[in-house]
């Protein structure tokens, strides 16, 4: 199945596009796939916050066909 990835992190624009993933693929699995394909070193929640279809995702969320996955900078503040 295909999912689309859109990065709002300026230095990660190369990850934008469509990815072929198997059924049962989690958000964590997809992030690992993206890292391998683009030779990146991203750490979940430290370097990237991930959303699926306009909601913040957990690493264990399972992707569905045609999901839009967004990669954002983690939020900081106080």
CORNORQUI-V888000 format. One line per field, one symbol per residue. phi: phi as a letter, one per 40 degrees, with the letter a starting at -180 (. if undefined). psi: psi as a letter, one per 20 degrees, with the letter a starting at -180 (. if undefined). burial: + if it has 16 or more other ideal C-beta (glycine too) atoms within 10 Angstrom, else -. A space follows every 10 residues. Layout:
phi = ???
psi = ???
burial = ???
//
This chain:
phi = .bbbbbcccd cbccccicbc bccgccdcdc cccccccbfb bbbdgcbabb bbfgacbcdc cccbdgcbbb bbcccbia
psi = qpqqpppjoh jkhiipaqpp qqqjprgggg hggggghjlr npppighppp qplkqpqqhi ppqqpjqopp prpqpra.
burial = --+-+-+--- -+--+---+- +---+++-++ +--+------ -+-----+++ ++----+--- +-+---+-++ +-------
//
